[in-house]
Amino acid sequence: MSRKPSKGPKKSTRSPKARKHYPEYTGRVQMTREGFIFVIVEGMNEDIFVKASKTRQALNGDTVVVAVTRQGGKDKRKEGEVVKIVERSKRPFVGVFHTVGAQAWVLMQSKSMPYDIEVDAEEAAKMGAKRGMKVSAVVDSWSRGDFNPKGHIEDVLGMPSENETEMHAILSEYGLPYRFEKAVSDEADAISEKITPEDIKGRIDFRSTLTFTIDPADAKDYDDAISFKALNDGEFEVGVHIADVSYYVRPDSLVDKEAQRRGTSVYLVDRTVPMLPEKLSNRLCSLRPGEDKLTFSAIFTMTPKGEVRSRRFSRTIICSDRRYDYEQVQALIESGEGKDELENAILTLNKVAQILRKKRFDSGAISFDRPEMKVIVDENGKPVDVRETVTNESHQLIEEFMLLANRSVAEWVATDGKMNHVPSKKAKTFVYRVHAEPDSEKVLKLRTFAKTFGYKMKDAANPEQTAKALTGLLTEAKDKPEYKALQMVALRAMAKAAYSTDNIGHYGLAFKFYTHFTSPIRRYPDLMVHRLLSSYLGGGQSANLGYYEDQCKHASEREVVAADAERASIKYKLVEFMQDKVGQVFEGTVSGVTEWGMYVEIDPTKIEGMVPLRTIRSDYFEFDEARYRIVGKRTHKKFTLGDRVKIKVKETNLEQKLLDFELVEELEEAK
């Protein structure tokens, strides 16, 4: 490698005095390969653009104070300059180790880091770093007079392009651990697997009740089970049984602190990075068939019409009779004939689940019904296929009863145990899963965009009517060419779900009360919910609001990081899958448009790449943001979301996880 280390940004010539009258905000830096940045300020709809010369050595992920020197407006964005770096990001950057004589650098190939990092050559050698290896490095400082930031190597990942190296690189880039410290694993291994009479004391015994699990065929941890018992007058009892992780993982233990730090399990294409050590996640807390297991349960008395007559919450003990996968249950549902008592119970529960589902959507729940693609890899991690993940009634059966349990737990706490749908002013501190109403300006943009296809989205006086108008629009457009385009714009109008102690409800599900109770093996908020519910069932006082609000923010942040890492692993494998397809032509759908390019999802894999606007030869295309389209200046030809096009795969960039497409144009013959 002969590449020279990168030079830093040009210095700003603006004097400190000239900034004083500009409004200042604190936010987080999102950096580009070109060196300019966007500062994301919480609560501000628009990010603040900062030129490379005015970044003051800020880097991706840093927290900074930015002065806004130009307010945004029509066709203009907010611009500013960094005044102060509040805190350097602790998240490492991934690059390739390089030496020249006694000097060493980590050379960057990242979309979010344009500057190479200078490191100590001797320290790097002690860690086993060799020239050409992929490493992760943390920036320690960047003085104004230095060309490059200085830092240290945190981990040596291996040789580029090797699957293990690249997956560890993704985890490292997002600050995610890929192993447990020995002390944490040892503490988990020391937990006894024996269930003693003392463990069962005070629990409701469901071991003689019909109980089953339904999970993906390749699942290793089963954290939820359902039980069924017929009662008089055609009613029945349904138990939603969740692994009692909080019984084994005690607050402030090493395992608890590590789970809290991680926040969630992470699902990369070829592996799961669990929140809890394997002893807990795959053995002790996994509801395996034929084994007694300690659980925390929501128990319902129900009618065949899905009406809930009564509900209660309790610690329990179960023994699952059978483990099903989704395909087995779907085959049973489609046959409509159960061979035994358990299969007949599943058929009954499926009918109830479909009733619950219909009620939910009738109440204003929103479904975007987007296809989910799964990358299939071989034993070496090499992608061999991309398939659509099918969601059917077997998935919906589990989904609806998990939603029922989550909603009921939240309602019990929020109404102070009254379950009357009226929030109590005395409600105790709790962890809710909330989803805010959609942004009104974005909904207006959707309404305007829908008009271009001839749809009239109904006016709405309140959030409930907006939800019904959205559902009505998507239902009307279903199976039509413009459906995907409308769906994409509708999705952009939606807020992101998060955790909070402030119960604002869950807009997308149309629930006034909602929490996460059903997956404590893989989500830390569920573990907090179990602890709080257990305390309140025993008459405990309200927990510390400030502490739990901080925990909610942390959990929401970890969820975003995990999702980003999961997407990065998928993108990497999709680009790898396309490497031998350079030059091939595919049909696809326009999935996004920006001022610099048109994104296209190709058939049948839904793999997305970009057609740079500068490469379209037939015309000079400009971005029409209001209508989500690009328009040819001379020909007035338009490309908008949902349009069908042909592309040729031009280039694959594994390092930056990018696919470049070239538009295959049907050039008209001169007449």
Secondary structure as a PSIPRED ss2 file (coil, helix, strand):
# PSIPRED VFORMAT (PSIPRED V4.0)

   1 M C   1.000  0.000  0.000
   2 S C   1.000  0.000  0.000
   3 R C   1.000  0.000  0.000
   4 K C   1.000  0.000  0.000
   5 P C   1.000  0.000  0.000
   6 S C   1.000  0.000  0.000
   7 K C   1.000  0.000  0.000
   8 G C   1.000  0.000  0.000
   9 P C   1.000  0.000  0.000
  10 K C   1.000  0.000  0.000
  11 K C   1.000  0.000  0.000
  12 S C   1.000  0.000  0.000
  13 T C   1.000  0.000  0.000
  14 R C   1.000  0.000  0.000
  15 S C   1.000  0.000  0.000
  16 P H   0.000  1.000  0.000
  17 K H   0.000  1.000  0.000
  18 A H   0.000  1.000  0.000
  19 R H   0.000  1.000  0.000
  20 K C   1.000  0.000  0.000
  21 H C   1.000  0.000  0.000
  22 Y C   1.000  0.000  0.000
  23 P C   1.000  0.000  0.000
  24 E E   0.000  0.000  1.000
  25 Y E   0.000  0.000  1.000
  26 T E   0.000  0.000  1.000
  27 G E   0.000  0.000  1.000
  28 R E   0.000  0.000  1.000
  29 V E   0.000  0.000  1.000
  30 Q E   0.000  0.000  1.000
  31 M E   0.000  0.000  1.000
  32 T C   1.000  0.000  0.000
  33 R C   1.000  0.000  0.000
  34 E C   1.000  0.000  0.000
  35 G C   1.000  0.000  0.000
  36 F C   1.000  0.000  0.000
  37 I E   0.000  0.000  1.000
  38 F E   0.000  0.000  1.000
  39 V E   0.000  0.000  1.000
  40 I E   0.000  0.000  1.000
  41 V C   1.000  0.000  0.000
  42 E C   1.000  0.000  0.000
  43 G C   1.000  0.000  0.000
  44 M C   1.000  0.000  0.000
  45 N C   1.000  0.000  0.000
  46 E C   1.000  0.000  0.000
  47 D C   1.000  0.000  0.000
  48 I E   0.000  0.000  1.000
  49 F E   0.000  0.000  1.000
  50 V E   0.000  0.000  1.000
  51 K C   1.000  0.000  0.000
  52 A H   0.000  1.000  0.000
  53 S H   0.000  1.000  0.000
  54 K H   0.000  1.000  0.000
  55 T C   1.000  0.000  0.000
  56 R C   1.000  0.000  0.000
  57 Q C   1.000  0.000  0.000
  58 A C   1.000  0.000  0.000
  59 L C   1.000  0.000  0.000
  60 N C   1.000  0.000  0.000
  61 G C   1.000  0.000  0.000
  62 D C   1.000  0.000  0.000
  63 T E   0.000  0.000  1.000
  64 V E   0.000  0.000  1.000
  65 V E   0.000  0.000  1.000
  66 V E   0.000  0.000  1.000
  67 A E   0.000  0.000  1.000
  68 V E   0.000  0.000  1.000
  69 T E   0.000  0.000  1.000
  70 R E   0.000  0.000  1.000
  71 Q C   1.000  0.000  0.000
  72 G C   1.000  0.000  0.000
  73 G E   0.000  0.000  1.000
  74 K C   1.000  0.000  0.000
  75 D C   1.000  0.000  0.000
  76 K E   0.000  0.000  1.000
  77 R C   1.000  0.000  0.000
  78 K C   1.000  0.000  0.000
  79 E E   0.000  0.000  1.000
  80 G E   0.000  0.000  1.000
  81 E E   0.000  0.000  1.000
  82 V E   0.000  0.000  1.000
  83 V E   0.000  0.000  1.000
  84 K E   0.000  0.000  1.000
  85 I E   0.000  0.000  1.000
  86 V E   0.000  0.000  1.000
  87 E E   0.000  0.000  1.000
  88 R C   1.000  0.000  0.000
  89 S C   1.000  0.000  0.000
  90 K C   1.000  0.000  0.000
  91 R C   1.000  0.000  0.000
  92 P C   1.000  0.000  0.000
  93 F E   0.000  0.000  1.000
  94 V E   0.000  0.000  1.000
  95 G E   0.000  0.000  1.000
  96 V E   0.000  0.000  1.000
  97 F E   0.000  0.000  1.000
  98 H E   0.000  0.000  1.000
  99 T E   0.000  0.000  1.000
 100 V E   0.000  0.000  1.000
 101 G C   1.000  0.000  0.000
 102 A C   1.000  0.000  0.000
 103 Q E   0.000  0.000  1.000
 104 A E   0.000  0.000  1.000
 105 W E   0.000  0.000  1.000
 106 V E   0.000  0.000  1.000
 107 L E   0.000  0.000  1.000
 108 M E   0.000  0.000  1.000
 109 Q C   1.000  0.000  0.000
 110 S E   0.000  0.000  1.000
 111 K C   1.000  0.000  0.000
 112 S C   1.000  0.000  0.000
 113 M E   0.000  0.000  1.000
 114 P C   1.000  0.000  0.000
 115 Y C   1.000  0.000  0.000
 116 D C   1.000  0.000  0.000
 117 I E   0.000  0.000  1.000
 118 E E   0.000  0.000  1.000
 119 V E   0.000  0.000  1.000
 120 D C   1.000  0.000  0.000
 121 A H   0.000  1.000  0.000
 122 E H   0.000  1.000  0.000
 123 E H   0.000  1.000  0.000
 124 A H   0.000  1.000  0.000
 125 A H   0.000  1.000  0.000
 126 K H   0.000  1.000  0.000
 127 M C   1.000  0.000  0.000
 128 G C   1.000  0.000  0.000
 129 A C   1.000  0.000  0.000
 130 K C   1.000  0.000  0.000
 131 R C   1.000  0.000  0.000
 132 G C   1.000  0.000  0.000
 133 M C   1.000  0.000  0.000
 134 K E   0.000  0.000  1.000
 135 V E   0.000  0.000  1.000
 136 S E   0.000  0.000  1.000
 137 A E   0.000  0.000  1.000
 138 V E   0.000  0.000  1.000
 139 V E   0.000  0.000  1.000
 140 D E   0.000  0.000  1.000
 141 S E   0.000  0.000  1.000
 142 W C   1.000  0.000  0.000
 143 S C   1.000  0.000  0.000
 144 R C   1.000  0.000  0.000
 145 G C   1.000  0.000  0.000
 146 D C   1.000  0.000  0.000
 147 F C   1.000  0.000  0.000
 148 N C   1.000  0.000  0.000
 149 P C   1.000  0.000  0.000
 150 K E   0.000  0.000  1.000
 151 G E   0.000  0.000  1.000
 152 H E   0.000  0.000  1.000
 153 I E   0.000  0.000  1.000
 154 E E   0.000  0.000  1.000
 155 D E   0.000  0.000  1.000
 156 V E   0.000  0.000  1.000
 157 L E   0.000  0.000  1.000
 158 G E   0.000  0.000  1.000
 159 M C   1.000  0.000  0.000
 160 P C   1.000  0.000  0.000
 161 S C   1.000  0.000  0.000
 162 E C   1.000  0.000  0.000
 163 N H   0.000  1.000  0.000
 164 E H   0.000  1.000  0.000
 165 T H   0.000  1.000  0.000
 166 E H   0.000  1.000  0.000
 167 M H   0.000  1.000  0.000
 168 H H   0.000  1.000  0.000
 169 A H   0.000  1.000  0.000
 170 I H   0.000  1.000  0.000
 171 L H   0.000  1.000  0.000
 172 S H   0.000  1.000  0.000
 173 E H   0.000  1.000  0.000
 174 Y C   1.000  0.000  0.000
 175 G C   1.000  0.000  0.000
 176 L C   1.000  0.000  0.000
 177 P C   1.000  0.000  0.000
 178 Y C   1.000  0.000  0.000
 179 R C   1.000  0.000  0.000
 180 F C   1.000  0.000  0.000
 181 E C   1.000  0.000  0.000
 182 K H   0.000  1.000  0.000
 183 A H   0.000  1.000  0.000
 184 V H   0.000  1.000  0.000
 185 S H   0.000  1.000  0.000
 186 D H   0.000  1.000  0.000
 187 E H   0.000  1.000  0.000
 188 A H   0.000  1.000  0.000
 189 D H   0.000  1.000  0.000
 190 A C   1.000  0.000  0.000
 191 I C   1.000  0.000  0.000
 192 S C   1.000  0.000  0.000
 193 E C   1.000  0.000  0.000
 194 K C   1.000  0.000  0.000
 195 I C   1.000  0.000  0.000
 196 T C   1.000  0.000  0.000
 197 P H   0.000  1.000  0.000
 198 E H   0.000  1.000  0.000
 199 D H   0.000  1.000  0.000
 200 I H   0.000  1.000  0.000
 201 K C   1.000  0.000  0.000
 202 G C   1.000  0.000  0.000
 203 R C   1.000  0.000  0.000
 204 I E   0.000  0.000  1.000
 205 D E   0.000  0.000  1.000
 206 F C   1.000  0.000  0.000
 207 R C   1.000  0.000  0.000
 208 S C   1.000  0.000  0.000
 209 T C   1.000  0.000  0.000
 210 L E   0.000  0.000  1.000
 211 T E   0.000  0.000  1.000
 212 F E   0.000  0.000  1.000
 213 T E   0.000  0.000  1.000
 214 I E   0.000  0.000  1.000
 215 D E   0.000  0.000  1.000
 216 P C   1.000  0.000  0.000
 217 A C   1.000  0.000  0.000
 218 D C   1.000  0.000  0.000
 219 A C   1.000  0.000  0.000
 220 K C   1.000  0.000  0.000
 221 D C   1.000  0.000  0.000
 222 Y C   1.000  0.000  0.000
 223 D C   1.000  0.000  0.000
 224 D E   0.000  0.000  1.000
 225 A E   0.000  0.000  1.000
 226 I E   0.000  0.000  1.000
 227 S E   0.000  0.000  1.000
 228 F E   0.000  0.000  1.000
 229 K E   0.000  0.000  1.000
 230 A E   0.000  0.000  1.000
 231 L C   1.000  0.000  0.000
 232 N H   0.000  1.000  0.000
 233 D H   0.000  1.000  0.000
 234 G H   0.000  1.000  0.000
 235 E C   1.000  0.000  0.000
 236 F E   0.000  0.000  1.000
 237 E E   0.000  0.000  1.000
 238 V E   0.000  0.000  1.000
 239 G E   0.000  0.000  1.000
 240 V E   0.000  0.000  1.000
 241 H E   0.000  0.000  1.000
 242 I E   0.000  0.000  1.000
 243 A E   0.000  0.000  1.000
 244 D C   1.000  0.000  0.000
 245 V H   0.000  1.000  0.000
 246 S H   0.000  1.000  0.000
 247 Y H   0.000  1.000  0.000
 248 Y H   0.000  1.000  0.000
 249 V C   1.000  0.000  0.000
 250 R C   1.000  0.000  0.000
 251 P C   1.000  0.000  0.000
 252 D C   1.000  0.000  0.000
 253 S C   1.000  0.000  0.000
 254 L H   0.000  1.000  0.000
 255 V H   0.000  1.000  0.000
 256 D H   0.000  1.000  0.000
 257 K H   0.000  1.000  0.000
 258 E H   0.000  1.000  0.000
 259 A H   0.000  1.000  0.000
 260 Q H   0.000  1.000  0.000
 261 R H   0.000  1.000  0.000
 262 R H   0.000  1.000  0.000
 263 G C   1.000  0.000  0.000
 264 T E   0.000  0.000  1.000
 265 S C   1.000  0.000  0.000
 266 V E   0.000  0.000  1.000
 267 Y E   0.000  0.000  1.000
 268 L C   1.000  0.000  0.000
 269 V C   1.000  0.000  0.000
 270 D C   1.000  0.000  0.000
 271 R C   1.000  0.000  0.000
 272 T E   0.000  0.000  1.000
 273 V E   0.000  0.000  1.000
 274 P C   1.000  0.000  0.000
 275 M C   1.000  0.000  0.000
 276 L C   1.000  0.000  0.000
 277 P C   1.000  0.000  0.000
 278 E H   0.000  1.000  0.000
 279 K H   0.000  1.000  0.000
 280 L H   0.000  1.000  0.000
 281 S H   0.000  1.000  0.000
 282 N H   0.000  1.000  0.000
 283 R H   0.000  1.000  0.000
 284 L H   0.000  1.000  0.000
 285 C C   1.000  0.000  0.000
 286 S C   1.000  0.000  0.000
 287 L C   1.000  0.000  0.000
 288 R C   1.000  0.000  0.000
 289 P C   1.000  0.000  0.000
 290 G C   1.000  0.000  0.000
 291 E C   1.000  0.000  0.000
 292 D E   0.000  0.000  1.000
 293 K E   0.000  0.000  1.000
 294 L E   0.000  0.000  1.000
 295 T E   0.000  0.000  1.000
 296 F E   0.000  0.000  1.000
 297 S E   0.000  0.000  1.000
 298 A E   0.000  0.000  1.000
 299 I E   0.000  0.000  1.000
 300 F E   0.000  0.000  1.000
 301 T E   0.000  0.000  1.000
 302 M E   0.000  0.000  1.000
 303 T C   1.000  0.000  0.000
 304 P C   1.000  0.000  0.000
 305 K C   1.000  0.000  0.000
 306 G C   1.000  0.000  0.000
 307 E C   1.000  0.000  0.000
 308 V E   0.000  0.000  1.000
 309 R E   0.000  0.000  1.000
 310 S E   0.000  0.000  1.000
 311 R E   0.000  0.000  1.000
 312 R E   0.000  0.000  1.000
 313 F E   0.000  0.000  1.000
 314 S E   0.000  0.000  1.000
 315 R E   0.000  0.000  1.000
 316 T E   0.000  0.000  1.000
 317 I E   0.000  0.000  1.000
 318 I E   0.000  0.000  1.000
 319 C E   0.000  0.000  1.000
 320 S C   1.000  0.000  0.000
 321 D C   1.000  0.000  0.000
 322 R E   0.000  0.000  1.000
 323 R E   0.000  0.000  1.000
 324 Y E   0.000  0.000  1.000
 325 D E   0.000  0.000  1.000
 326 Y H   0.000  1.000  0.000
 327 E H   0.000  1.000  0.000
 328 Q H   0.000  1.000  0.000
 329 V H   0.000  1.000  0.000
 330 Q H   0.000  1.000  0.000
 331 A H   0.000  1.000  0.000
 332 L H   0.000  1.000  0.000
 333 I H   0.000  1.000  0.000
 334 E H   0.000  1.000  0.000
 335 S H   0.000  1.000  0.000
 336 G C   1.000  0.000  0.000
 337 E C   1.000  0.000  0.000
 338 G C   1.000  0.000  0.000
 339 K C   1.000  0.000  0.000
 340 D C   1.000  0.000  0.000
 341 E H   0.000  1.000  0.000
 342 L H   0.000  1.000  0.000
 343 E H   0.000  1.000  0.000
 344 N H   0.000  1.000  0.000
 345 A H   0.000  1.000  0.000
 346 I H   0.000  1.000  0.000
 347 L H   0.000  1.000  0.000
 348 T H   0.000  1.000  0.000
 349 L H   0.000  1.000  0.000
 350 N H   0.000  1.000  0.000
 351 K H   0.000  1.000  0.000
 352 V H   0.000  1.000  0.000
 353 A H   0.000  1.000  0.000
 354 Q H   0.000  1.000  0.000
 355 I H   0.000  1.000  0.000
 356 L H   0.000  1.000  0.000
 357 R H   0.000  1.000  0.000
 358 K H   0.000  1.000  0.000
 359 K H   0.000  1.000  0.000
 360 R H   0.000  1.000  0.000
 361 F H   0.000  1.000  0.000
 362 D H   0.000  1.000  0.000
 363 S C   1.000  0.000  0.000
 364 G C   1.000  0.000  0.000
 365 A C   1.000  0.000  0.000
 366 I C   1.000  0.000  0.000
 367 S C   1.000  0.000  0.000
 368 F C   1.000  0.000  0.000
 369 D C   1.000  0.000  0.000
 370 R C   1.000  0.000  0.000
 371 P C   1.000  0.000  0.000
 372 E E   0.000  0.000  1.000
 373 M E   0.000  0.000  1.000
 374 K E   0.000  0.000  1.000
 375 V E   0.000  0.000  1.000
 376 I E   0.000  0.000  1.000
 377 V E   0.000  0.000  1.000
 378 D C   1.000  0.000  0.000
 379 E C   1.000  0.000  0.000
 380 N C   1.000  0.000  0.000
 381 G C   1.000  0.000  0.000
 382 K C   1.000  0.000  0.000
 383 P E   0.000  0.000  1.000
 384 V E   0.000  0.000  1.000
 385 D E   0.000  0.000  1.000
 386 V E   0.000  0.000  1.000
 387 R E   0.000  0.000  1.000
 388 E E   0.000  0.000  1.000
 389 T E   0.000  0.000  1.000
 390 V C   1.000  0.000  0.000
 391 T C   1.000  0.000  0.000
 392 N C   1.000  0.000  0.000
 393 E H   0.000  1.000  0.000
 394 S H   0.000  1.000  0.000
 395 H H   0.000  1.000  0.000
 396 Q H   0.000  1.000  0.000
 397 L H   0.000  1.000  0.000
 398 I H   0.000  1.000  0.000
 399 E H   0.000  1.000  0.000
 400 E H   0.000  1.000  0.000
 401 F H   0.000  1.000  0.000
 402 M H   0.000  1.000  0.000
 403 L H   0.000  1.000  0.000
 404 L H   0.000  1.000  0.000
 405 A H   0.000  1.000  0.000
 406 N H   0.000  1.000  0.000
 407 R H   0.000  1.000  0.000
 408 S H   0.000  1.000  0.000
 409 V H   0.000  1.000  0.000
 410 A H   0.000  1.000  0.000
 411 E H   0.000  1.000  0.000
 412 W H   0.000  1.000  0.000
 413 V H   0.000  1.000  0.000
 414 A H   0.000  1.000  0.000
 415 T C   1.000  0.000  0.000
 416 D C   1.000  0.000  0.000
 417 G C   1.000  0.000  0.000
 418 K C   1.000  0.000  0.000
 419 M C   1.000  0.000  0.000
 420 N C   1.000  0.000  0.000
 421 H C   1.000  0.000  0.000
 422 V C   1.000  0.000  0.000
 423 P C   1.000  0.000  0.000
 424 S C   1.000  0.000  0.000
 425 K C   1.000  0.000  0.000
 426 K C   1.000  0.000  0.000
 427 A C   1.000  0.000  0.000
 428 K C   1.000  0.000  0.000
 429 T C   1.000  0.000  0.000
 430 F C   1.000  0.000  0.000
 431 V C   1.000  0.000  0.000
 432 Y E   0.000  0.000  1.000
 433 R E   0.000  0.000  1.000
 434 V E   0.000  0.000  1.000
 435 H E   0.000  0.000  1.000
 436 A C   1.000  0.000  0.000
 437 E C   1.000  0.000  0.000
 438 P C   1.000  0.000  0.000
 439 D C   1.000  0.000  0.000
 440 S H   0.000  1.000  0.000
 441 E H   0.000  1.000  0.000
 442 K H   0.000  1.000  0.000
 443 V H   0.000  1.000  0.000
 444 L H   0.000  1.000  0.000
 445 K H   0.000  1.000  0.000
 446 L H   0.000  1.000  0.000
 447 R H   0.000  1.000  0.000
 448 T H   0.000  1.000  0.000
 449 F H   0.000  1.000  0.000
 450 A H   0.000  1.000  0.000
 451 K H   0.000  1.000  0.000
 452 T C   1.000  0.000  0.000
 453 F C   1.000  0.000  0.000
 454 G C   1.000  0.000  0.000
 455 Y C   1.000  0.000  0.000
 456 K C   1.000  0.000  0.000
 457 M C   1.000  0.000  0.000
 458 K C   1.000  0.000  0.000
 459 D C   1.000  0.000  0.000
 460 A C   1.000  0.000  0.000
 461 A C   1.000  0.000  0.000
 462 N C   1.000  0.000  0.000
 463 P H   0.000  1.000  0.000
 464 E H   0.000  1.000  0.000
 465 Q H   0.000  1.000  0.000
 466 T H   0.000  1.000  0.000
 467 A H   0.000  1.000  0.000
 468 K H   0.000  1.000  0.000
 469 A H   0.000  1.000  0.000
 470 L H   0.000  1.000  0.000
 471 T H   0.000  1.000  0.000
 472 G H   0.000  1.000  0.000
 473 L H   0.000  1.000  0.000
 474 L H   0.000  1.000  0.000
 475 T H   0.000  1.000  0.000
 476 E H   0.000  1.000  0.000
 477 A H   0.000  1.000  0.000
 478 K C   1.000  0.000  0.000
 479 D C   1.000  0.000  0.000
 480 K C   1.000  0.000  0.000
 481 P C   1.000  0.000  0.000
 482 E C   1.000  0.000  0.000
 483 Y H   0.000  1.000  0.000
 484 K H   0.000  1.000  0.000
 485 A H   0.000  1.000  0.000
 486 L H   0.000  1.000  0.000
 487 Q H   0.000  1.000  0.000
 488 M H   0.000  1.000  0.000
 489 V H   0.000  1.000  0.000
 490 A H   0.000  1.000  0.000
 491 L H   0.000  1.000  0.000
 492 R H   0.000  1.000  0.000
 493 A H   0.000  1.000  0.000
 494 M C   1.000  0.000  0.000
 495 A C   1.000  0.000  0.000
 496 K C   1.000  0.000  0.000
 497 A C   1.000  0.000  0.000
 498 A E   0.000  0.000  1.000
 499 Y E   0.000  0.000  1.000
 500 S E   0.000  0.000  1.000
 501 T C   1.000  0.000  0.000
 502 D C   1.000  0.000  0.000
 503 N C   1.000  0.000  0.000
 504 I C   1.000  0.000  0.000
 505 G C   1.000  0.000  0.000
 506 H E   0.000  0.000  1.000
 507 Y C   1.000  0.000  0.000
 508 G C   1.000  0.000  0.000
 509 L C   1.000  0.000  0.000
 510 A C   1.000  0.000  0.000
 511 F E   0.000  0.000  1.000
 512 K C   1.000  0.000  0.000
 513 F C   1.000  0.000  0.000
 514 Y C   1.000  0.000  0.000
 515 T C   1.000  0.000  0.000
 516 H C   1.000  0.000  0.000
 517 F C   1.000  0.000  0.000
 518 T C   1.000  0.000  0.000
 519 S C   1.000  0.000  0.000
 520 P C   1.000  0.000  0.000
 521 I C   1.000  0.000  0.000
 522 R C   1.000  0.000  0.000
 523 R E   0.000  0.000  1.000
 524 Y H   0.000  1.000  0.000
 525 P H   0.000  1.000  0.000
 526 D H   0.000  1.000  0.000
 527 L H   0.000  1.000  0.000
 528 M H   0.000  1.000  0.000
 529 V H   0.000  1.000  0.000
 530 H H   0.000  1.000  0.000
 531 R H   0.000  1.000  0.000
 532 L H   0.000  1.000  0.000
 533 L H   0.000  1.000  0.000
 534 S H   0.000  1.000  0.000
 535 S H   0.000  1.000  0.000
 536 Y H   0.000  1.000  0.000
 537 L H   0.000  1.000  0.000
 538 G C   1.000  0.000  0.000
 539 G C   1.000  0.000  0.000
 540 G C   1.000  0.000  0.000
 541 Q C   1.000  0.000  0.000
 542 S C   1.000  0.000  0.000
 543 A C   1.000  0.000  0.000
 544 N C   1.000  0.000  0.000
 545 L H   0.000  1.000  0.000
 546 G H   0.000  1.000  0.000
 547 Y H   0.000  1.000  0.000
 548 Y H   0.000  1.000  0.000
 549 E H   0.000  1.000  0.000
 550 D H   0.000  1.000  0.000
 551 Q H   0.000  1.000  0.000
 552 C H   0.000  1.000  0.000
 553 K H   0.000  1.000  0.000
 554 H H   0.000  1.000  0.000
 555 A H   0.000  1.000  0.000
 556 S H   0.000  1.000  0.000
 557 E H   0.000  1.000  0.000
 558 R H   0.000  1.000  0.000
 559 E H   0.000  1.000  0.000
 560 V H   0.000  1.000  0.000
 561 V H   0.000  1.000  0.000
 562 A H   0.000  1.000  0.000
 563 A H   0.000  1.000  0.000
 564 D H   0.000  1.000  0.000
 565 A H   0.000  1.000  0.000
 566 E H   0.000  1.000  0.000
 567 R H   0.000  1.000  0.000
 568 A H   0.000  1.000  0.000
 569 S H   0.000  1.000  0.000
 570 I H   0.000  1.000  0.000
 571 K H   0.000  1.000  0.000
 572 Y H   0.000  1.000  0.000
 573 K H   0.000  1.000  0.000
 574 L H   0.000  1.000  0.000
 575 V H   0.000  1.000  0.000
 576 E H   0.000  1.000  0.000
 577 F H   0.000  1.000  0.000
 578 M H   0.000  1.000  0.000
 579 Q H   0.000  1.000  0.000
 580 D H   0.000  1.000  0.000
 581 K H   0.000  1.000  0.000
 582 V C   1.000  0.000  0.000
 583 G C   1.000  0.000  0.000
 584 Q C   1.000  0.000  0.000
 585 V E   0.000  0.000  1.000
 586 F E   0.000  0.000  1.000
 587 E E   0.000  0.000  1.000
 588 G E   0.000  0.000  1.000
 589 T E   0.000  0.000  1.000
 590 V E   0.000  0.000  1.000
 591 S E   0.000  0.000  1.000
 592 G E   0.000  0.000  1.000
 593 V E   0.000  0.000  1.000
 594 T C   1.000  0.000  0.000
 595 E C   1.000  0.000  0.000
 596 W C   1.000  0.000  0.000
 597 G E   0.000  0.000  1.000
 598 M E   0.000  0.000  1.000
 599 Y E   0.000  0.000  1.000
 600 V E   0.000  0.000  1.000
 601 E E   0.000  0.000  1.000
 602 I E   0.000  0.000  1.000
 603 D C   1.000  0.000  0.000
 604 P C   1.000  0.000  0.000
 605 T C   1.000  0.000  0.000
 606 K C   1.000  0.000  0.000
 607 I C   1.000  0.000  0.000
 608 E E   0.000  0.000  1.000
 609 G E   0.000  0.000  1.000
 610 M E   0.000  0.000  1.000
 611 V E   0.000  0.000  1.000
 612 P E   0.000  0.000  1.000
 613 L H   0.000  1.000  0.000
 614 R H   0.000  1.000  0.000
 615 T H   0.000  1.000  0.000
 616 I C   1.000  0.000  0.000
 617 R C   1.000  0.000  0.000
 618 S C   1.000  0.000  0.000
 619 D C   1.000  0.000  0.000
 620 Y C   1.000  0.000  0.000
 621 F E   0.000  0.000  1.000
 622 E E   0.000  0.000  1.000
 623 F E   0.000  0.000  1.000
 624 D E   0.000  0.000  1.000
 625 E H   0.000  1.000  0.000
 626 A H   0.000  1.000  0.000
 627 R H   0.000  1.000  0.000
 628 Y C   1.000  0.000  0.000
 629 R E   0.000  0.000  1.000
 630 I E   0.000  0.000  1.000
 631 V E   0.000  0.000  1.000
 632 G E   0.000  0.000  1.000
 633 K C   1.000  0.000  0.000
 634 R C   1.000  0.000  0.000
 635 T C   1.000  0.000  0.000
 636 H C   1.000  0.000  0.000
 637 K C   1.000  0.000  0.000
 638 K E   0.000  0.000  1.000
 639 F E   0.000  0.000  1.000
 640 T E   0.000  0.000  1.000
 641 L C   1.000  0.000  0.000
 642 G C   1.000  0.000  0.000
 643 D C   1.000  0.000  0.000
 644 R E   0.000  0.000  1.000
 645 V E   0.000  0.000  1.000
 646 K E   0.000  0.000  1.000
 647 I E   0.000  0.000  1.000
 648 K E   0.000  0.000  1.000
 649 V E   0.000  0.000  1.000
 650 K E   0.000  0.000  1.000
 651 E E   0.000  0.000  1.000
 652 T E   0.000  0.000  1.000
 653 N E   0.000  0.000  1.000
 654 L C   1.000  0.000  0.000
 655 E C   1.000  0.000  0.000
 656 Q C   1.000  0.000  0.000
 657 K C   1.000  0.000  0.000
 658 L E   0.000  0.000  1.000
 659 L E   0.000  0.000  1.000
 660 D E   0.000  0.000  1.000
 661 F E   0.000  0.000  1.000
 662 E E   0.000  0.000  1.000
 663 L E   0.000  0.000  1.000
 664 V C   1.000  0.000  0.000
 665 E C   1.000  0.000  0.000
 666 E C   1.000  0.000  0.000
 667 L C   1.000  0.000  0.000
 668 E C   1.000  0.000  0.000
 669 E C   1.000  0.000  0.000
 670 A C   1.000  0.000  0.000
 671 K C   1.000  0.000  0.000
